[in-house]
Amino acid sequence: SIRNNLITDNIASGNGGGIMLSGYPSDGSLGTNIWNNTIADNYASGDGGGVYFDYLYKVLVANSIIYNNSPNSLDQSTSGDVNTSTFNHCDIEDGNLPTTPPNNYGTFDDDPDFNGEHKVHASTSPCIDAGNNSYYVENYDIEGVDRILNTYIDIGAFENDGNNPYIILPWNLSLQDNNKSANSVECTIYPNPFISKTNINLVLPVDCR
């Protein structure tokens, strides 16, 4: 299984920039589960910039964002049977997908509205509370935030409770360099609430050393 991952900025010489799966399970069982992942901004020189299935018997993709990959986000080998894979409550851009049940339930192709770090905006993303609660194992997302916070699980690697994922603090500092000055610095701290790993970004309005 591939669960709770952020897979971004990879390059493949061939197929499958983010994930490449190949082979047939000998017993005919479900091959691989891809649940609650965000797979974005990957590139392949062949097909399936985000995900590519090569001769795979069955794949279950659920609650995952596969978006903004090049040349397309998801593709499957024409030598296999495309209808053996199942897609459940995903946001997949430009994917070679079955379009009707039983192989496609609740999957759509809408801009997930990333906030710049492959998280989605709580107020505008179609991925908030849009997943299927049957497809999750871990009680936490990739950053340790509880799943499920609201009625339904979020699509993607991150769970969002609808609050601002950032804390922005104005700091009154005086910075000077080459006769340039600033009276304030914007400090962004995330995630909100804090977990074991917390990020602090400082945005300086002028070039300072």
TIMARLO-705770 format. One record per residue: residue in three letters; x, y, z of N, C-alpha, C, O in turn. Coordinates in steps of 0.05 Angstrom, whole numbers, padded with zeros to 5 digits, always signed. Layout:
<atoms>
ALAXYZXYZXYZXYZ ...
</atoms>
This chain:
<atoms>
SER+00017-00024+00000+00000+00000+00000+00017+00025+00000+00039+00025+00011 ILE+00007+00046-00013+00020+00072-00013+00000+00091-00001-00020+00098-00013 ARG+00005+00100+00024-00014+00116+00039-00001+00140+00052+00022+00138+00062 ASN-00016+00162+00053-00008+00186+00068+00020+00197+00059+00038+00201+00076 ASN+00023+00201+00033+00048+00211+00023+00044+00237+00007+00023+00240-00006 LEU+00064+00254+00008+00066+00277-00010+00088+00270-00030+00111+00268-00023 ILE+00081+00267-00055+00099+00258-00076+00100+00281-00097+00082+00284-00113 THR+00122+00296-00097+00124+00320-00114+00152+00323-00126+00172+00312-00115 ASP+00153+00337-00148+00178+00347-00159+00198+00324-00167+00222+00327-00163 ASN+00187+00303-00178+00203+00281-00187+00204+00280-00218+00186+00290-00231 ILE+00225+00269-00229+00229+00267-00258+00236+00239-00265+00253+00226-00252 ALA+00222+00228-00285+00227+00200-00294+00234+00201-00324+00222+00214-00340 SER+00255+00186-00331+00262+00181-00358+00246+00157-00368+00256+00134-00367 GLY+00222+00161-00377+00204+00139-00384+00176+00145-00373+00168+00168-00373 ASN+00162+00125-00363+00135+00128-00352+00136+00131-00322+00153+00121-00308 GLY+00115+00145-00311+00111+00146-00283+00130+00164-00268+00149+00154-00255 GLY+00125+00190-00269+00143+00209-00256+00141+00207-00225+00162+00209-00212 GLY+00117+00203-00215+00113+00202-00186+00113+00173-00176+00128+00166-00157 ILE+00097+00156-00188+00094+00128-00181+00093+00111-00207+00079+00118-00226 MET+00108+00089-00207+00107+00070-00230+00102+00042-00218+00117+00033-00201 LEU+00080+00029-00226+00073+00003-00215+00072-00017-00238+00062-00011-00260 SER+00082-00041-00233+00083-00061-00254+00080-00089-00243+00089-00094-00221 GLY+00066-00107-00258+00064-00135-00250+00036-00145-00245+00018-00128-00241 TYR+00032-00170-00245+00006-00183-00240+00008-00199-00214+00025-00216-00212 PRO-00010-00194-00194-00011-00212-00171-00020-00240-00181-00040-00243-00195 SER-00005-00261-00173-00010-00288-00183-00038-00299-00175-00049-00316-00189 ASP-00048-00289-00152-00074-00300-00143-00098-00283-00153-00120-00289-00146 GLY-00092-00262-00169-00114-00246-00179-00126-00227-00159-00147-00215-00164 SER-00113-00223-00137-00123-00205-00116-00116-00176-00124-00103-00170-00143 LEU-00127-00157-00108-00122-00129-00112-00092-00124-00110-00079-00132-00090 GLY-00081-00110-00129-00052-00106-00131-00041-00087-00110-00025-00094-00094 THR-00050-00061-00111-00039-00041-00094-00060-00021-00087-00078-00014-00103 ASN-00060-00012-00062-00077+00010-00052-00061+00036-00052-00040+00037-00040 ILE-00072+00057-00064-00060+00083-00063-00081+00101-00050-00100+00110-00064 TRP-00078+00107-00025-00098+00121-00009-00086+00146+00004-00063+00146+00014 ASN-00101+00168+00003-00095+00192+00017-00067+00203+00011-00052+00209+00029 ASN-00061+00205-00015-00036+00216-00024-00041+00242-00039-00063+00246-00051 THR-00021+00259-00040-00021+00282-00058+00003+00279-00076+00026+00278-00067 ILE-00003+00276-00102+00018+00271-00122+00016+00293-00143-00002+00294-00159 ALA+00036+00311-00142+00033+00336-00158+00061+00345-00167+00081+00340-00155 ASP+00061+00359-00190+00085+00372-00201+00108+00352-00206+00131+00358-00201 ASN+00100+00329-00217+00120+00309-00226+00120+00309-00256+00102+00318-00269 TYR+00142+00298-00267+00145+00298-00296+00156+00270-00305+00173+00259-00292 ALA+00145+00261-00328+00156+00237-00341+00160+00243-00370+00143+00256-00383 SER+00182+00233-00381+00186+00236-00410+00167+00219-00427+00163+00224-00450 GLY+00156+00198-00414+00136+00181-00427+00108+00189-00420+00100+00212-00425 ASP+00093+00170-00408+00066+00175-00400+00063+00175-00369+00081+00164-00355 GLY+00041+00186-00360+00035+00185-00331+00056+00200-00315+00071+00189-00299 GLY+00055+00227-00318+00074+00243-00302+00070+00240-00273+00090+00242-00257 GLY+00046+00235-00264+00041+00230-00235+00042+00201-00228+00058+00193-00211 VAL+00025+00185-00242+00023+00156-00236+00021+00141-00262+00007+00150-00281 TYR+00034+00118-00264+00032+00100-00287+00030+00072-00278+00046+00062-00262 PHE+00010+00057-00288+00006+00029-00282+00015+00013-00307+00003+00017-00329 ASP+00035-00004-00305+00044-00020-00327+00038-00049-00322+00051-00062-00306 TYR+00018-00060-00336+00010-00088-00334+00001-00096-00306+00001-00119-00300 LEU-00007-00076-00291-00015-00083-00264-00044-00094-00264-00061-00084-00279 TYR-00048-00115-00249-00075-00128-00250-00097-00110-00239-00117-00105-00252 LYS-00093-00100-00214-00113-00083-00202-00100-00062-00184-00080-00068-00171 VAL-00111-00039-00184-00103-00017-00166-00128-00004-00155-00147+00001-00170 LEU-00128+00002-00129-00149+00018-00117-00137+00045-00109-00121+00046-00090 VAL-00146+00066-00122-00137+00093-00116-00160+00107-00102-00182+00110-00113 ALA-00155+00117-00078-00177+00129-00062-00167+00154-00047-00144+00154-00038 ASN-00184+00173-00045-00179+00197-00029-00152+00211-00036-00138+00220-00018 SER-00145+00211-00061-00119+00222-00069-00122+00244-00089-00140+00244-00106 ILE-00104+00263-00087-00101+00285-00107-00078+00278-00126-00056+00273-00117 ILE-00084+00276-00152-00063+00272-00172-00067+00294-00193-00084+00292-00210 TYR-00051+00315-00190-00056+00339-00205-00030+00354-00212-00010+00352-00198 ASN-00032+00368-00234-00010+00386-00243+00015+00371-00249+00037+00380-00242 ASN+00012+00347-00261+00035+00331-00269+00037+00332-00300+00017+00339-00313 SER+00060+00326-00311+00064+00329-00339+00078+00303-00350+00096+00292-00337 PRO+00069+00293-00374+00050+00304-00393+00021+00300-00386+00004+00315-00396 ASN+00015+00281-00369-00012+00278-00358-00009+00267-00330+00012+00257-00323 SER-00031+00268-00314-00028+00260-00286-00028+00230-00281-00015+00220-00263 LEU-00044+00216-00297-00046+00187-00293-00051+00173-00319-00067+00182-00335 ASP-00037+00150-00323-00041+00135-00347-00037+00105-00341-00023+00098-00321 GLN-00048+00088-00358-00046+00059-00354-00038+00046-00380-00046+00055-00402 SER-00023+00025-00378-00015+00010-00402-00038-00001-00417-00056-00013-00405 THR-00039+00003-00443-00061-00008-00459-00059-00038-00462-00078-00051-00471 SER-00036-00050-00454-00033-00079-00454-00048-00092-00432-00055-00115-00433 GLY-00054-00076-00410-00069-00087-00388-00099-00080-00391-00107-00070-00412 ASP-00114-00086-00371-00143-00081-00372-00149-00057-00355-00148-00058-00330 VAL-00154-00034-00367-00159-00009-00352-00182-00012-00333-00182+00002-00312 ASN-00201-00029-00338-00225-00032-00321-00220-00048-00297-00239-00052-00281 THR-00196-00059-00292-00190-00073-00268-00182-00054-00245-00181-00063-00222 SER-00176-00029-00251-00169-00010-00231-00194+00005-00222-00212+00010-00238 THR-00194+00014-00197-00217+00027-00185-00208+00054-00173-00187+00056-00160 PHE-00224+00075-00178-00218+00102-00169-00241+00111-00152-00264+00112-00161 ASN-00236+00118-00127-00257+00125-00108-00251+00152-00095-00232+00154-00079 HIS-00268+00171-00101-00266+00198-00088-00238+00210-00090-00224+00214-00069 CYS-00229+00214-00114-00203+00227-00120-00207+00252-00136-00227+00256-00149 ASP-00186+00268-00136-00185+00292-00154-00161+00286-00173-00138+00289-00165 ILE-00168+00278-00198-00147+00270-00217-00150+00286-00242-00171+00285-00255 GLU-00129+00300-00249-00128+00316-00273-00119+00300-00297-00098+00286-00295 ASP-00133+00301-00319-00124+00290-00344-00115+00261-00341-00093+00253-00349 GLY-00132+00244-00329-00126+00216-00324-00140+00198-00344-00163+00204-00352 ASN-00127+00177-00351-00140+00156-00368-00156+00138-00351-00147+00117-00343 LEU-00181+00146-00344-00197+00133-00324-00222+00121-00335-00232+00130-00355 PRO-00232+00099-00322-00260+00091-00328-00278+00113-00318-00272+00127-00299 THR-00301+00116-00330-00318+00139-00324-00343+00132-00308-00357+00150-00298 THR-00348+00106-00304-00373+00099-00290-00367+00077-00269-00347+00063-00271 PRO-00386+00073-00249-00383+00051-00231-00385+00024-00246-00397+00024-00268 PRO-00373+00003-00236-00362+00000-00209-00333+00009-00208-00320+00006-00186 ASN-00321+00020-00229-00292+00027-00229-00287+00056-00222-00264+00063-00219 ASN-00307+00072-00220-00303+00100-00214-00326+00110-00197-00349+00111-00206 TYR-00320+00118-00172-00340+00129-00154-00330+00156-00144-00310+00157-00131 GLY-00345+00177-00150-00340+00203-00138-00314+00216-00145-00305+00233-00130 THR-00301+00208-00167-00276+00220-00175-00282+00244-00194-00299+00242-00211 PHE-00266+00265-00191-00271+00290-00207-00245+00301-00216-00223+00292-00208 ASP-00246+00321-00233-00223+00334-00244-00226+00365-00241-00233+00379-00260 ASP-00222+00374-00216-00225+00402-00210-00198+00412-00198-00185+00396-00184 ASP-00192+00437-00202-00168+00448-00190-00170+00445-00159-00188+00455-00147 PRO-00151+00431-00147-00152+00427-00118-00147+00453-00101-00152+00453-00077 ASP-00138+00474-00115-00133+00500-00102-00111+00497-00081-00115+00502-00057 PHE-00087+00490-00090-00064+00488-00072-00057+00516-00062-00061+00536-00075 ASN-00046+00516-00037-00038+00542-00025-00008+00548-00030+00002+00567-00018 GLY+00005+00532-00046+00033+00537-00051+00051+00516-00039+00074+00514-00047 GLU+00041+00500-00021+00056+00479-00008+00042+00452-00011+00047+00434+00005 HIS+00025+00450-00031+00009+00426-00037-00011+00419-00015-00021+00397-00014 LYS-00016+00438+00003-00040+00437+00019-00062+00452+00004-00056+00467-00015 VAL-00087+00448+00012-00108+00462-00002-00121+00483+00016-00121+00480+00040 HIS-00133+00503+00003-00147+00524+00019-00173+00512+00030-00189+00501+00015 ALA-00177+00516+00055-00200+00504+00069-00227+00515+00058-00247+00500+00057 SER-00227+00541+00051-00253+00553+00044-00261+00549+00015-00284+00553+00008 THR-00242+00542-00003-00247+00541-00031-00241+00515-00045-00249+00511-00068 SER-00227+00497-00033-00219+00472-00046-00241+00452-00047-00256+00448-00028 PRO-00245+00439-00071-00266+00418-00073-00258+00393-00058-00274+00374-00056 CYS-00233+00391-00048-00223+00367-00035-00229+00365-00006-00225+00344+00007 ILE-00238+00388+00006-00244+00388+00035-00270+00372+00040-00290+00377+00027 ASP-00269+00353+00058-00292+00337+00066-00304+00322+00042-00328+00318+00041 ALA-00288+00315+00023-00298+00303-00002-00289+00274-00006-00295+00262-00026 GLY-00276+00262+00014-00266+00235+00011-00286+00214+00020-00309+00220+00028 ASN-00277+00189+00020-00293+00166+00028-00281+00155+00054-00258+00146+00054 ASN-00297+00155+00075-00287+00147+00101-00280+00118+00103-00268+00109+00123 SER-00287+00102+00083-00281+00074+00084-00252+00069+00077-00242+00047+00083 TYR-00239+00089+00066-00211+00084+00056-00191+00101+00072-00181+00121+00061 TYR-00187+00094+00097-00164+00105+00111-00158+00086+00134-00175+00073+00145 VAL-00132+00085+00141-00123+00067+00162-00110+00083+00184-00117+00079+00208 GLU-00092+00101+00178-00079+00117+00198-00099+00137+00210-00116+00148+00197 ASN-00095+00143+00236-00112+00162+00250-00101+00191+00247-00113+00209+00259 TYR-00079+00194+00232-00066+00220+00229-00059+00224+00200-00054+00205+00185 ASP-00057+00250+00192-00048+00255+00165-00017+00256+00165-00004+00248+00184 ILE-00006+00266+00143+00023+00265+00139+00038+00283+00160+00062+00279+00165 GLU+00024+00303+00171+00036+00320+00191+00028+00314+00220+00034+00329+00238 GLY+00014+00292+00224+00005+00285+00250-00021+00298+00259-00028+00296+00282 VAL-00035+00310+00241-00061+00322+00247-00082+00299+00247-00081+00281+00230 ASP-00101+00300+00266-00121+00279+00268-00137+00276+00243-00145+00296+00230 ARG-00142+00251+00235-00163+00244+00216-00184+00228+00231-00176+00210+00247 ILE-00209+00233+00229-00222+00252+00211-00232+00275+00228-00243+00270+00249 LEU-00228+00300+00219-00235+00322+00236-00264+00331+00233-00277+00338+00253 ASN-00274+00329+00209-00302+00336+00205-00318+00311+00197-00310+00289+00204 THR-00340+00314+00183-00357+00291+00177-00343+00271+00159-00345+00247+00163 TYR-00329+00282+00139-00316+00265+00119-00286+00271+00117-00278+00293+00123 ILE-00271+00251+00110-00242+00254+00107-00236+00272+00083-00251+00273+00064 ASP-00215+00288+00086-00206+00304+00063-00191+00288+00043-00178+00268+00049 ILE-00193+00296+00018-00178+00283-00004-00149+00294-00003-00146+00319-00001 GLY-00130+00277-00005-00102+00285-00005-00087+00277+00020-00098+00263+00037 ALA-00062+00285+00022-00044+00277+00044-00049+00293+00069-00040+00285+00091 PHE-00063+00315+00067-00066+00333+00090-00095+00335+00098-00113+00336+00081 GLU-00100+00335+00124-00127+00339+00135-00130+00368+00145-00112+00378+00159 ASN-00151+00381+00138-00155+00409+00145-00180+00412+00160-00202+00403+00152 ASP-00179+00426+00184-00202+00429+00201-00219+00453+00194-00238+00460+00208 GLY-00211+00467+00172-00226+00491+00164-00216+00516+00176-00224+00538+00168 ASN-00196+00514+00194-00184+00538+00205-00160+00546+00188-00151+00531+00171 ASN-00150+00570+00193-00127+00579+00178-00103+00562+00186-00096+00560+00209 PRO-00090+00548+00166-00067+00531+00173-00042+00546+00181-00022+00534+00188 TYR-00044+00573+00180-00020+00589+00186-00026+00608+00209-00049+00616+00213 ILE-00006+00614+00224-00007+00636+00243+00012+00658+00233+00036+00653+00229 ILE+00002+00682+00229+00018+00704+00218+00021+00725+00240+00002+00736+00250 LEU+00046+00729+00247+00052+00748+00269+00068+00772+00258+00088+00768+00245 PRO+00058+00796+00263+00074+00820+00256+00096+00825+00277+00090+00828+00300 TRP+00120+00826+00268+00143+00832+00286+00153+00860+00279+00159+00866+00256 ASN+00155+00877+00299+00166+00904+00295+00197+00903+00298+00207+00904+00321 LEU+00210+00901+00276+00239+00900+00276+00250+00922+00258+00236+00930+00239 SER+00274+00930+00263+00286+00949+00246+00309+00935+00231+00328+00925+00244 LEU+00308+00935+00205+00328+00922+00189+00341+00942+00170+00327+00958+00157 GLN+00367+00942+00168+00381+00961+00151+00402+00947+00135+00418+00932+00146 ASP+00403+00953+00109+00425+00943+00092+00426+00960+00067+00406+00964+00053 ASN+00449+00972+00062+00453+00988+00039+00432+01011+00037+00420+01017+00016 ASN+00428+01023+00060+00410+01046+00063+00380+01038+00058+00364+01056+00053 LYS+00374+01013+00059+00346+01004+00057+00337+00997+00085+00352+00986+00101 SER+00312+01002+00091+00302+00996+00118+00274+00986+00117+00259+00991+00098 ALA+00266+00972+00138+00239+00962+00141+00231+00963+00170+00248+00959+00188 ASN+00206+00969+00175+00197+00971+00202+00182+00946+00212+00176+00944+00236 SER+00177+00927+00195+00163+00903+00204+00171+00879+00187+00181+00882+00164 VAL+00168+00856+00199+00174+00831+00186+00149+00813+00190+00139+00811+00212 GLU+00140+00799+00169+00118+00780+00171+00129+00753+00178+00145+00742+00163 CYS+00120+00742+00201+00129+00716+00210+00105+00696+00206+00084+00700+00218 THR+00109+00676+00190+00089+00655+00186+00097+00629+00199+00119+00619+00194 ILE+00080+00618+00215+00086+00594+00230+00064+00573+00223+00040+00579+00224 TYR+00073+00549+00215+00054+00528+00208+00066+00501+00214+00091+00499+00216 PRO+00050+00480+00217+00021+00479+00216+00008+00491+00241+00021+00494+00261 ASN-00017+00497+00239-00033+00507+00261-00056+00487+00265-00074+00485+00248 PRO-00058+00473+00287-00042+00475+00311-00014+00463+00308-00009+00448+00289 PHE+00004+00471+00326+00032+00461+00325+00032+00431+00329+00016+00420+00343 ILE+00052+00418+00316+00057+00390+00321+00087+00387+00327+00100+00407+00333 SER+00097+00362+00326+00125+00358+00333+00144+00373+00314+00166+00380+00322 LYS+00136+00377+00289+00152+00392+00270+00137+00417+00263+00115+00416+00252 THR+00150+00440+00268+00137+00466+00263+00156+00483+00245+00180+00483+00249 ASN+00144+00496+00225+00160+00512+00207+00156+00542+00212+00133+00551+00218 ILE+00177+00557+00211+00176+00586+00215+00188+00599+00190+00212+00595+00184 ASN+00172+00616+00176+00182+00631+00153+00182+00661+00160+00163+00671+00171 LEU+00203+00674+00152+00205+00703+00155+00205+00716+00127+00221+00708+00110 VAL+00187+00734+00122+00186+00749+00097+00196+00777+00101+00184+00792+00116 LEU+00219+00783+00089+00231+00809+00092+00223+00827+00069+00226+00820+00046 PRO+00212+00850+00075+00203+00868+00054+00226+00882+00038+00220+00894+00018 VAL+00250+00880+00048+00274+00892+00034+00296+00872+00034+00296+00853+00050 ASP+00316+00875+00017+00339+00858+00016+00356+00864+00041+00368+00886+00043 CYS+00359+00845+00059+00375+00848+00083+00392+00824+00087+00385+00802+00078 ARG+00415+00828+00099+00432+00805+00106+00434+00801+00136+00448+00783+00145 
</atoms>
